Amino acid sequence: MTFQLHRTVLAGDTPGAATELYCYTAGPADAPTRVHLQAALHADEQPGTMALHHLLPRLRDADAAGQLKAHFTIFPSVNPLGLANFSLRHHIGRYDIETGVNYNRRWPDLYPHIAAAIAGKLTADPAANLATIRAAVLAWIDSQRPATAIQQLRLLVLKSAVAADIVLDLHCDDDSLKHIFTSPELMPGLQDLADWTGVAATLTAEDSGGGSFDEVLPMLYRKARLAHPGHPIPTGAETATLEYRGRADSFDAMGQEDAAGLYGFFASRGLIAAEPGQRPSPAPAPTPFEATEVLRADAPGLLAYHVGLGDRVSKGQPIADLIAMDGPDAFIARRPILAGTDGFVLSRVSGKYVVRGASIAKIVGTDVLPARAGAYLLED
């Protein structure tokens, strides 16, 4: 059996402090395909961890039966540093409380770090070029001297992901339907992932503006291709962020469903020599993330929603009323917040008291919105 639990100690930033990071590996070390799975990079998002809790025994059993045809590396809770971030009984798992940086932002732009190392080494062989790029990135990672615990964690996780052919980052939204974020060049290749996971939407963007984990590898290979147009460079990793509903949706039944979807995806790819299960219904085709409206409140107040998740809406339709909490008609006056596009409601905010500028909903449309084109696309 190859199914193993590994513990890595991350040196802490204060005297006597240290943190353990857990991961599992399974499948032949020399398998032609490598898979990297991680959950809870935002440490207060647990549905992905629940999904991996249910997936791990299935991988263990498949390993015992000799059915694994890929090498899997699984981080069920990839951010133990964020698990420790509590303040006034509130878990702040999305941000590093020392720096305020979102744990899923500012991941490195790898190409500038390896451009000189691969210069003159690329050939007409795509596989050889991919190996050259990966080796250069791994050498750069090994050359780093992390100064903090979070830097240690990021380099360790990157080292696993760079060597992988499939990289899935499991997250969740606030109150949401399941959806995927991925790079446009990876579609329709990852349509089978969308189908097996049963998502309501697949949203694509080359660069959402924040340096998210799932964009690091596609950006690396994209920049390498642009810099070396005479050499074939494949997209070396199929990467995606899977948003497993909302933060409150961490339940056994949902985790079992999500694990079954992942297992079916891997089995349908031949990475597990087992029946994948009943073929799912096709998920919607991908749409540009720039066609999704992030609807925001233009004043503080209390939200009263008129729509539910999945409801189709039209531009100008009231999505919610904002109840005034100050001014001459405080707690009496209310006014509508209107949809800015045609589409369907993908997510809502669970906390109904909002401040000015707060994101209150995502509406997935089909037409790129002028205000979104080329803009910072994330909520943060």
Contacts in CASP RR format, 6 or more apart in sequence:
PFRMAT RR
TARGET T0000
AUTHOR 0000-0000-0000
METHOD contacts of the structure
MODEL  1
MTFQLHRTVLAGDTPGAATELYCYTAGPADAPTRVHLQAALHADEQPGTM
ALHHLLPRLRDADAAGQLKAHFTIFPSVNPLGLANFSLRHHIGRYDIETG
VNYNRRWPDLYPHIAAAIAGKLTADPAANLATIRAAVLAWIDSQRPATAI
QQLRLLVLKSAVAADIVLDLHCDDDSLKHIFTSPELMPGLQDLADWTGVA
ATLTAEDSGGGSFDEVLPMLYRKARLAHPGHPIPTGAETATLEYRGRADS
FDAMGQEDAAGLYGFFASRGLIAAEPGQRPSPAPAPTPFEATEVLRADAP
GLLAYHVGLGDRVSKGQPIADLIAMDGPDAFIARRPILAGTDGFVLSRVS
GKYVVRGASIAKIVGTDVLPARAGAYLLED
1 63 0 8 1.000
1 64 0 8 1.000
2 25 0 8 1.000
2 26 0 8 1.000
2 27 0 8 1.000
2 28 0 8 1.000
2 29 0 8 1.000
2 63 0 8 1.000
2 68 0 8 1.000
3 24 0 8 1.000
3 25 0 8 1.000
3 26 0 8 1.000
3 27 0 8 1.000
3 59 0 8 1.000
3 60 0 8 1.000
3 63 0 8 1.000
3 64 0 8 1.000
4 24 0 8 1.000
4 25 0 8 1.000
4 26 0 8 1.000
5 22 0 8 1.000
5 23 0 8 1.000
5 24 0 8 1.000
6 22 0 8 1.000
6 23 0 8 1.000
6 24 0 8 1.000
6 25 0 8 1.000
7 20 0 8 1.000
7 21 0 8 1.000
7 22 0 8 1.000
8 20 0 8 1.000
8 21 0 8 1.000
8 23 0 8 1.000
8 156 0 8 1.000
9 18 0 8 1.000
9 19 0 8 1.000
9 20 0 8 1.000
9 21 0 8 1.000
10 18 0 8 1.000
10 19 0 8 1.000
10 20 0 8 1.000
10 21 0 8 1.000
10 80 0 8 1.000
10 81 0 8 1.000
10 149 0 8 1.000
10 152 0 8 1.000
10 153 0 8 1.000
10 156 0 8 1.000
11 17 0 8 1.000
11 18 0 8 1.000
11 149 0 8 1.000
11 152 0 8 1.000
12 18 0 8 1.000
12 19 0 8 1.000
12 149 0 8 1.000
13 98 0 8 1.000
13 148 0 8 1.000
13 149 0 8 1.000
17 149 0 8 1.000
19 80 0 8 1.000
19 81 0 8 1.000
19 84 0 8 1.000
19 149 0 8 1.000
20 80 0 8 1.000
21 75 0 8 1.000
21 78 0 8 1.000
21 80 0 8 1.000
21 153 0 8 1.000
21 156 0 8 1.000
22 75 0 8 1.000
22 76 0 8 1.000
22 77 0 8 1.000
22 80 0 8 1.000
23 73 0 8 1.000
23 74 0 8 1.000
23 75 0 8 1.000
23 76 0 8 1.000
23 160 0 8 1.000
24 56 0 8 1.000
24 59 0 8 1.000
24 72 0 8 1.000
24 73 0 8 1.000
24 74 0 8 1.000
24 76 0 8 1.000
25 71 0 8 1.000
25 72 0 8 1.000
25 73 0 8 1.000
25 74 0 8 1.000
26 59 0 8 1.000
26 60 0 8 1.000
26 62 0 8 1.000
26 63 0 8 1.000
26 68 0 8 1.000
26 71 0 8 1.000
26 72 0 8 1.000
26 74 0 8 1.000
27 63 0 8 1.000
27 68 0 8 1.000
27 70 0 8 1.000
27 71 0 8 1.000
27 72 0 8 1.000
28 68 0 8 1.000
28 69 0 8 1.000
28 71 0 8 1.000
29 71 0 8 1.000
30 71 0 8 1.000
31 68 0 8 1.000
31 69 0 8 1.000
31 70 0 8 1.000
31 71 0 8 1.000
32 70 0 8 1.000
33 69 0 8 1.000
33 70 0 8 1.000
33 71 0 8 1.000
33 165 0 8 1.000
33 166 0 8 1.000
33 271 0 8 1.000
34 70 0 8 1.000
34 71 0 8 1.000
34 72 0 8 1.000
34 73 0 8 1.000
34 163 0 8 1.000
34 164 0 8 1.000
34 165 0 8 1.000
34 166 0 8 1.000
35 70 0 8 1.000
35 71 0 8 1.000
35 72 0 8 1.000
35 73 0 8 1.000
35 164 0 8 1.000
35 165 0 8 1.000
35 166 0 8 1.000
35 167 0 8 1.000
35 168 0 8 1.000
35 266 0 8 1.000
35 271 0 8 1.000
36 73 0 8 1.000
36 160 0 8 1.000
36 161 0 8 1.000
36 163 0 8 1.000
36 164 0 8 1.000
36 166 0 8 1.000
36 167 0 8 1.000
36 168 0 8 1.000
37 52 0 8 1.000
37 55 0 8 1.000
37 72 0 8 1.000
37 73 0 8 1.000
37 74 0 8 1.000
37 75 0 8 1.000
37 168 0 8 1.000
37 170 0 8 1.000
37 262 0 8 1.000
38 74 0 8 1.000
38 75 0 8 1.000
38 78 0 8 1.000
38 157 0 8 1.000
38 168 0 8 1.000
38 169 0 8 1.000
38 170 0 8 1.000
39 45 0 8 1.000
39 48 0 8 1.000
39 49 0 8 1.000
39 51 0 8 1.000
39 52 0 8 1.000
39 75 0 8 1.000
39 76 0 8 1.000
39 77 0 8 1.000
39 78 0 8 1.000
39 169 0 8 1.000
39 170 0 8 1.000
39 171 0 8 1.000
40 46 0 8 1.000
40 48 0 8 1.000
40 49 0 8 1.000
40 76 0 8 1.000
40 77 0 8 1.000
40 78 0 8 1.000
40 79 0 8 1.000
40 83 0 8 1.000
40 170 0 8 1.000
41 78 0 8 1.000
41 79 0 8 1.000
41 103 0 8 1.000
41 104 0 8 1.000
41 169 0 8 1.000
41 171 0 8 1.000
41 213 0 8 1.000
42 79 0 8 1.000
42 93 0 8 1.000
42 94 0 8 1.000
42 102 0 8 1.000
42 103 0 8 1.000
42 104 0 8 1.000
42 171 0 8 1.000
43 77 0 8 1.000
43 79 0 8 1.000
43 80 0 8 1.000
43 81 0 8 1.000
43 82 0 8 1.000
43 83 0 8 1.000
43 85 0 8 1.000
43 91 0 8 1.000
43 93 0 8 1.000
43 94 0 8 1.000
43 103 0 8 1.000
44 91 0 8 1.000
44 92 0 8 1.000
44 93 0 8 1.000
44 94 0 8 1.000
44 247 0 8 1.000
45 94 0 8 1.000
45 171 0 8 1.000
45 172 0 8 1.000
45 246 0 8 1.000
45 247 0 8 1.000
46 172 0 8 1.000
46 247 0 8 1.000
46 250 0 8 1.000
47 170 0 8 1.000
47 172 0 8 1.000
47 244 0 8 1.000
47 245 0 8 1.000
47 246 0 8 1.000
47 247 0 8 1.000
47 249 0 8 1.000
47 250 0 8 1.000
47 254 0 8 1.000
47 255 0 8 1.000
47 258 0 8 1.000
48 170 0 8 1.000
48 171 0 8 1.000
48 172 0 8 1.000
48 242 0 8 1.000
48 244 0 8 1.000
48 250 0 8 1.000
48 255 0 8 1.000
48 258 0 8 1.000
49 76 0 8 1.000
49 77 0 8 1.000
49 170 0 8 1.000
49 250 0 8 1.000
50 250 0 8 1.000
50 251 0 8 1.000
50 252 0 8 1.000
50 254 0 8 1.000
50 255 0 8 1.000
50 258 0 8 1.000
51 170 0 8 1.000
51 244 0 8 1.000
51 254 0 8 1.000
51 255 0 8 1.000
51 258 0 8 1.000
51 259 0 8 1.000
51 262 0 8 1.000
52 74 0 8 1.000
52 76 0 8 1.000
52 170 0 8 1.000
52 259 0 8 1.000
53 76 0 8 1.000
53 255 0 8 1.000
53 259 0 8 1.000
54 252 0 8 1.000
54 255 0 8 1.000
54 256 0 8 1.000
54 258 0 8 1.000
54 259 0 8 1.000
54 260 0 8 1.000
55 74 0 8 1.000
55 259 0 8 1.000
55 262 0 8 1.000
55 263 0 8 1.000
56 74 0 8 1.000
56 76 0 8 1.000
58 259 0 8 1.000
58 263 0 8 1.000
59 68 0 8 1.000
59 72 0 8 1.000
59 74 0 8 1.000
59 272 0 8 1.000
62 68 0 8 1.000
62 272 0 8 1.000
62 273 0 8 1.000
62 274 0 8 1.000
66 273 0 8 1.000
67 272 0 8 1.000
67 273 0 8 1.000
67 274 0 8 1.000
68 271 0 8 1.000
68 272 0 8 1.000
68 273 0 8 1.000
69 270 0 8 1.000
69 271 0 8 1.000
69 272 0 8 1.000
69 273 0 8 1.000
70 166 0 8 1.000
70 266 0 8 1.000
70 271 0 8 1.000
70 272 0 8 1.000
73 160 0 8 1.000
73 164 0 8 1.000
75 157 0 8 1.000
75 160 0 8 1.000
77 83 0 8 1.000
78 153 0 8 1.000
78 157 0 8 1.000
79 93 0 8 1.000
79 103 0 8 1.000
79 153 0 8 1.000
80 153 0 8 1.000
81 96 0 8 1.000
81 149 0 8 1.000
81 150 0 8 1.000
81 153 0 8 1.000
82 92 0 8 1.000
82 93 0 8 1.000
82 96 0 8 1.000
82 103 0 8 1.000
83 93 0 8 1.000
85 91 0 8 1.000
85 92 0 8 1.000
85 93 0 8 1.000
85 95 0 8 1.000
85 96 0 8 1.000
85 97 0 8 1.000
86 92 0 8 1.000
87 97 0 8 1.000
93 103 0 8 1.000
94 102 0 8 1.000
94 103 0 8 1.000
95 101 0 8 1.000
95 102 0 8 1.000
95 103 0 8 1.000
96 102 0 8 1.000
96 103 0 8 1.000
96 150 0 8 1.000
98 148 0 8 1.000
102 380 0 8 1.000
103 150 0 8 1.000
104 169 0 8 1.000
104 171 0 8 1.000
104 212 0 8 1.000
104 213 0 8 1.000
105 210 0 8 1.000
105 211 0 8 1.000
105 212 0 8 1.000
105 378 0 8 1.000
105 380 0 8 1.000
106 210 0 8 1.000
106 211 0 8 1.000
107 154 0 8 1.000
107 158 0 8 1.000
107 211 0 8 1.000
107 212 0 8 1.000
107 213 0 8 1.000
107 215 0 8 1.000
107 216 0 8 1.000
108 154 0 8 1.000
108 158 0 8 1.000
108 216 0 8 1.000
109 211 0 8 1.000
109 216 0 8 1.000
109 219 0 8 1.000
109 223 0 8 1.000
110 137 0 8 1.000
110 140 0 8 1.000
110 162 0 8 1.000
110 216 0 8 1.000
110 217 0 8 1.000
110 219 0 8 1.000
110 220 0 8 1.000
111 219 0 8 1.000
111 220 0 8 1.000
111 223 0 8 1.000
111 224 0 8 1.000
111 227 0 8 1.000
113 137 0 8 1.000
113 140 0 8 1.000
114 133 0 8 1.000
114 136 0 8 1.000
114 137 0 8 1.000
114 140 0 8 1.000
114 220 0 8 1.000
115 227 0 8 1.000
117 136 0 8 1.000
117 139 0 8 1.000
117 140 0 8 1.000
118 132 0 8 1.000
118 133 0 8 1.000
118 136 0 8 1.000
118 224 0 8 1.000
121 132 0 8 1.000
122 129 0 8 1.000
122 132 0 8 1.000
122 228 0 8 1.000
122 231 0 8 1.000
122 233 0 8 1.000
123 129 0 8 1.000
123 231 0 8 1.000
124 231 0 8 1.000
124 232 0 8 1.000
125 232 0 8 1.000
126 232 0 8 1.000
126 233 0 8 1.000
126 234 0 8 1.000
127 234 0 8 1.000
129 231 0 8 1.000
129 232 0 8 1.000
129 233 0 8 1.000
129 234 0 8 1.000
130 233 0 8 1.000
130 234 0 8 1.000
130 236 0 8 1.000
133 220 0 8 1.000
133 221 0 8 1.000
133 224 0 8 1.000
133 233 0 8 1.000
134 162 0 8 1.000
134 163 0 8 1.000
137 162 0 8 1.000
137 220 0 8 1.000
138 159 0 8 1.000
138 162 0 8 1.000
138 163 0 8 1.000
141 155 0 8 1.000
141 158 0 8 1.000
141 159 0 8 1.000
141 162 0 8 1.000
142 159 0 8 1.000
144 151 0 8 1.000
144 155 0 8 1.000
146 152 0 8 1.000
146 154 0 8 1.000
146 155 0 8 1.000
158 216 0 8 1.000
161 167 0 8 1.000
161 213 0 8 1.000
161 216 0 8 1.000
161 217 0 8 1.000
161 237 0 8 1.000
161 239 0 8 1.000
162 217 0 8 1.000
162 237 0 8 1.000
164 237 0 8 1.000
165 236 0 8 1.000
165 237 0 8 1.000
165 238 0 8 1.000
166 237 0 8 1.000
166 238 0 8 1.000
166 239 0 8 1.000
167 214 0 8 1.000
167 217 0 8 1.000
167 237 0 8 1.000
167 238 0 8 1.000
167 239 0 8 1.000
167 240 0 8 1.000
168 193 0 8 1.000
168 239 0 8 1.000
168 240 0 8 1.000
168 241 0 8 1.000
168 242 0 8 1.000
168 262 0 8 1.000
169 213 0 8 1.000
169 214 0 8 1.000
169 239 0 8 1.000
169 240 0 8 1.000
169 241 0 8 1.000
169 242 0 8 1.000
170 241 0 8 1.000
170 242 0 8 1.000
170 244 0 8 1.000
171 241 0 8 1.000
171 242 0 8 1.000
171 243 0 8 1.000
171 244 0 8 1.000
172 243 0 8 1.000
172 244 0 8 1.000
172 245 0 8 1.000
172 246 0 8 1.000
172 247 0 8 1.000
172 249 0 8 1.000
173 179 0 8 1.000
173 243 0 8 1.000
173 245 0 8 1.000
173 246 0 8 1.000
173 247 0 8 1.000
173 346 0 8 1.000
173 347 0 8 1.000
173 362 0 8 1.000
174 246 0 8 1.000
174 247 0 8 1.000
174 347 0 8 1.000
174 348 0 8 1.000
174 349 0 8 1.000
174 350 0 8 1.000
174 351 0 8 1.000
175 246 0 8 1.000
175 247 0 8 1.000
175 248 0 8 1.000
175 309 0 8 1.000
175 347 0 8 1.000
175 348 0 8 1.000
175 349 0 8 1.000
175 350 0 8 1.000
176 243 0 8 1.000
176 245 0 8 1.000
176 246 0 8 1.000
176 309 0 8 1.000
176 346 0 8 1.000
176 347 0 8 1.000
176 348 0 8 1.000
176 362 0 8 1.000
177 199 0 8 1.000
177 200 0 8 1.000
177 201 0 8 1.000
177 245 0 8 1.000
177 309 0 8 1.000
177 310 0 8 1.000
177 346 0 8 1.000
177 347 0 8 1.000
178 197 0 8 1.000
178 198 0 8 1.000
178 199 0 8 1.000
178 200 0 8 1.000
178 242 0 8 1.000
178 243 0 8 1.000
178 244 0 8 1.000
178 245 0 8 1.000
179 199 0 8 1.000
179 200 0 8 1.000
179 201 0 8 1.000
179 202 0 8 1.000
179 203 0 8 1.000
179 243 0 8 1.000
179 346 0 8 1.000
179 364 0 8 1.000
180 190 0 8 1.000
180 193 0 8 1.000
180 194 0 8 1.000
180 197 0 8 1.000
180 199 0 8 1.000
180 201 0 8 1.000
180 202 0 8 1.000
180 203 0 8 1.000
180 240 0 8 1.000
180 241 0 8 1.000
180 242 0 8 1.000
180 243 0 8 1.000
181 202 0 8 1.000
181 203 0 8 1.000
181 204 0 8 1.000
181 205 0 8 1.000
181 208 0 8 1.000
181 212 0 8 1.000
181 214 0 8 1.000
181 240 0 8 1.000
181 241 0 8 1.000
181 243 0 8 1.000
181 289 0 8 1.000
182 190 0 8 1.000
182 202 0 8 1.000
182 203 0 8 1.000
182 204 0 8 1.000
182 214 0 8 1.000
182 239 0 8 1.000
182 240 0 8 1.000
182 241 0 8 1.000
182 286 0 8 1.000
183 204 0 8 1.000
183 205 0 8 1.000
183 206 0 8 1.000
183 214 0 8 1.000
183 215 0 8 1.000
183 218 0 8 1.000
183 222 0 8 1.000
183 239 0 8 1.000
184 204 0 8 1.000
184 205 0 8 1.000
184 206 0 8 1.000
184 286 0 8 1.000
184 288 0 8 1.000
185 206 0 8 1.000
185 218 0 8 1.000
185 222 0 8 1.000
185 235 0 8 1.000
186 204 0 8 1.000
186 218 0 8 1.000
186 235 0 8 1.000
186 238 0 8 1.000
186 239 0 8 1.000
186 240 0 8 1.000
187 202 0 8 1.000
187 204 0 8 1.000
187 286 0 8 1.000
188 285 0 8 1.000
188 286 0 8 1.000
189 238 0 8 1.000
190 202 0 8 1.000
190 238 0 8 1.000
190 240 0 8 1.000
191 202 0 8 1.000
191 282 0 8 1.000
191 283 0 8 1.000
191 285 0 8 1.000
191 286 0 8 1.000
192 265 0 8 1.000
192 268 0 8 1.000
192 269 0 8 1.000
193 238 0 8 1.000
193 240 0 8 1.000
193 242 0 8 1.000
193 265 0 8 1.000
194 202 0 8 1.000
194 283 0 8 1.000
194 284 0 8 1.000
194 286 0 8 1.000
195 279 0 8 1.000
195 280 0 8 1.000
195 281 0 8 1.000
195 282 0 8 1.000
195 283 0 8 1.000
196 261 0 8 1.000
196 262 0 8 1.000
196 264 0 8 1.000
196 265 0 8 1.000
196 268 0 8 1.000
196 276 0 8 1.000
196 280 0 8 1.000
197 242 0 8 1.000
197 258 0 8 1.000
197 261 0 8 1.000
197 262 0 8 1.000
197 265 0 8 1.000
197 283 0 8 1.000
198 261 0 8 1.000
198 280 0 8 1.000
198 281 0 8 1.000
198 283 0 8 1.000
199 242 0 8 1.000
199 283 0 8 1.000
199 284 0 8 1.000
200 283 0 8 1.000
200 284 0 8 1.000
200 310 0 8 1.000
200 344 0 8 1.000
200 346 0 8 1.000
200 364 0 8 1.000
201 284 0 8 1.000
201 287 0 8 1.000
201 292 0 8 1.000
201 346 0 8 1.000
201 364 0 8 1.000
202 283 0 8 1.000
202 284 0 8 1.000
202 285 0 8 1.000
202 286 0 8 1.000
202 287 0 8 1.000
203 286 0 8 1.000
203 287 0 8 1.000
203 288 0 8 1.000
203 289 0 8 1.000
203 292 0 8 1.000
203 364 0 8 1.000
204 286 0 8 1.000
204 287 0 8 1.000
204 288 0 8 1.000
204 289 0 8 1.000
205 215 0 8 1.000
205 288 0 8 1.000
205 289 0 8 1.000
205 290 0 8 1.000
205 377 0 8 1.000
206 215 0 8 1.000
206 218 0 8 1.000
206 219 0 8 1.000
206 222 0 8 1.000
207 215 0 8 1.000
207 219 0 8 1.000
208 215 0 8 1.000
208 289 0 8 1.000
208 376 0 8 1.000
208 377 0 8 1.000
208 378 0 8 1.000
209 376 0 8 1.000
209 377 0 8 1.000
209 378 0 8 1.000
210 376 0 8 1.000
210 378 0 8 1.000
210 380 0 8 1.000
212 241 0 8 1.000
212 378 0 8 1.000
213 241 0 8 1.000
214 239 0 8 1.000
214 240 0 8 1.000
214 241 0 8 1.000
215 239 0 8 1.000
216 239 0 8 1.000
217 236 0 8 1.000
217 237 0 8 1.000
217 239 0 8 1.000
218 235 0 8 1.000
218 237 0 8 1.000
218 239 0 8 1.000
221 233 0 8 1.000
221 234 0 8 1.000
221 235 0 8 1.000
221 236 0 8 1.000
221 237 0 8 1.000
222 235 0 8 1.000
224 233 0 8 1.000
225 233 0 8 1.000
244 254 0 8 1.000
244 258 0 8 1.000
245 254 0 8 1.000
246 347 0 8 1.000
246 350 0 8 1.000
247 350 0 8 1.000
248 350 0 8 1.000
260 277 0 8 1.000
261 280 0 8 1.000
263 272 0 8 1.000
263 274 0 8 1.000
263 276 0 8 1.000
264 272 0 8 1.000
264 276 0 8 1.000
264 277 0 8 1.000
265 276 0 8 1.000
266 272 0 8 1.000
266 276 0 8 1.000
267 273 0 8 1.000
267 274 0 8 1.000
267 275 0 8 1.000
267 276 0 8 1.000
267 277 0 8 1.000
268 276 0 8 1.000
268 279 0 8 1.000
287 364 0 8 1.000
287 365 0 8 1.000
287 366 0 8 1.000
288 368 0 8 1.000
289 372 0 8 1.000
289 377 0 8 1.000
290 368 0 8 1.000
290 369 0 8 1.000
290 372 0 8 1.000
290 373 0 8 1.000
290 374 0 8 1.000
290 375 0 8 1.000
290 377 0 8 1.000
291 341 0 8 1.000
291 364 0 8 1.000
291 365 0 8 1.000
291 366 0 8 1.000
291 367 0 8 1.000
291 368 0 8 1.000
291 369 0 8 1.000
291 372 0 8 1.000
292 346 0 8 1.000
292 362 0 8 1.000
292 363 0 8 1.000
292 364 0 8 1.000
292 365 0 8 1.000
292 372 0 8 1.000
293 339 0 8 1.000
293 340 0 8 1.000
293 341 0 8 1.000
293 362 0 8 1.000
293 363 0 8 1.000
293 365 0 8 1.000
293 369 0 8 1.000
293 372 0 8 1.000
294 359 0 8 1.000
294 361 0 8 1.000
294 362 0 8 1.000
294 372 0 8 1.000
294 377 0 8 1.000
294 379 0 8 1.000
295 319 0 8 1.000
295 337 0 8 1.000
295 339 0 8 1.000
295 340 0 8 1.000
295 359 0 8 1.000
295 360 0 8 1.000
295 361 0 8 1.000
295 362 0 8 1.000
295 363 0 8 1.000
296 357 0 8 1.000
296 358 0 8 1.000
296 359 0 8 1.000
296 360 0 8 1.000
297 303 0 8 1.000
297 322 0 8 1.000
297 337 0 8 1.000
297 354 0 8 1.000
297 355 0 8 1.000
297 356 0 8 1.000
297 357 0 8 1.000
297 358 0 8 1.000
297 360 0 8 1.000
298 337 0 8 1.000
298 356 0 8 1.000
298 357 0 8 1.000
299 322 0 8 1.000
299 324 0 8 1.000
299 356 0 8 1.000
300 325 0 8 1.000
300 326 0 8 1.000
300 353 0 8 1.000
300 354 0 8 1.000
300 355 0 8 1.000
300 356 0 8 1.000
301 322 0 8 1.000
301 323 0 8 1.000
301 324 0 8 1.000
301 325 0 8 1.000
301 353 0 8 1.000
301 354 0 8 1.000
301 355 0 8 1.000
302 322 0 8 1.000
302 323 0 8 1.000
302 325 0 8 1.000
302 352 0 8 1.000
302 353 0 8 1.000
302 354 0 8 1.000
303 320 0 8 1.000
303 321 0 8 1.000
303 322 0 8 1.000
303 323 0 8 1.000
303 337 0 8 1.000
303 349 0 8 1.000
303 351 0 8 1.000
303 352 0 8 1.000
303 353 0 8 1.000
303 354 0 8 1.000
303 360 0 8 1.000
304 320 0 8 1.000
304 321 0 8 1.000
304 322 0 8 1.000
304 323 0 8 1.000
304 334 0 8 1.000
304 352 0 8 1.000
305 319 0 8 1.000
305 320 0 8 1.000
305 348 0 8 1.000
306 318 0 8 1.000
306 319 0 8 1.000
306 320 0 8 1.000
306 321 0 8 1.000
307 313 0 8 1.000
307 317 0 8 1.000
307 319 0 8 1.000
307 320 0 8 1.000
307 345 0 8 1.000
307 361 0 8 1.000
308 345 0 8 1.000
308 348 0 8 1.000
309 345 0 8 1.000
309 346 0 8 1.000
309 347 0 8 1.000
309 348 0 8 1.000
310 344 0 8 1.000
310 345 0 8 1.000
310 346 0 8 1.000
311 344 0 8 1.000
311 345 0 8 1.000
312 343 0 8 1.000
312 344 0 8 1.000
313 319 0 8 1.000
313 339 0 8 1.000
313 342 0 8 1.000
313 343 0 8 1.000
313 344 0 8 1.000
313 345 0 8 1.000
313 363 0 8 1.000
314 339 0 8 1.000
314 342 0 8 1.000
314 343 0 8 1.000
315 338 0 8 1.000
315 339 0 8 1.000
315 340 0 8 1.000
315 341 0 8 1.000
315 342 0 8 1.000
316 338 0 8 1.000
316 339 0 8 1.000
316 340 0 8 1.000
317 338 0 8 1.000
317 339 0 8 1.000
318 336 0 8 1.000
318 337 0 8 1.000
318 338 0 8 1.000
318 339 0 8 1.000
319 336 0 8 1.000
319 337 0 8 1.000
319 338 0 8 1.000
319 339 0 8 1.000
319 345 0 8 1.000
319 360 0 8 1.000
319 361 0 8 1.000
319 363 0 8 1.000
320 336 0 8 1.000
320 337 0 8 1.000
320 360 0 8 1.000
320 361 0 8 1.000
321 334 0 8 1.000
321 335 0 8 1.000
321 336 0 8 1.000
321 337 0 8 1.000
322 334 0 8 1.000
322 335 0 8 1.000
322 336 0 8 1.000
322 337 0 8 1.000
322 354 0 8 1.000
323 331 0 8 1.000
323 333 0 8 1.000
323 334 0 8 1.000
324 330 0 8 1.000
324 331 0 8 1.000
324 332 0 8 1.000
324 333 0 8 1.000
324 334 0 8 1.000
324 335 0 8 1.000
325 331 0 8 1.000
325 353 0 8 1.000
337 360 0 8 1.000
339 363 0 8 1.000
340 363 0 8 1.000
340 369 0 8 1.000
341 363 0 8 1.000
341 365 0 8 1.000
341 367 0 8 1.000
341 369 0 8 1.000
342 365 0 8 1.000
342 366 0 8 1.000
342 367 0 8 1.000
343 363 0 8 1.000
343 364 0 8 1.000
343 365 0 8 1.000
343 366 0 8 1.000
344 363 0 8 1.000
344 364 0 8 1.000
344 365 0 8 1.000
345 361 0 8 1.000
345 362 0 8 1.000
345 363 0 8 1.000
346 361 0 8 1.000
346 362 0 8 1.000
346 363 0 8 1.000
346 364 0 8 1.000
347 361 0 8 1.000
347 362 0 8 1.000
348 360 0 8 1.000
348 361 0 8 1.000
349 358 0 8 1.000
349 359 0 8 1.000
349 360 0 8 1.000
349 361 0 8 1.000
354 360 0 8 1.000
359 379 0 8 1.000
END
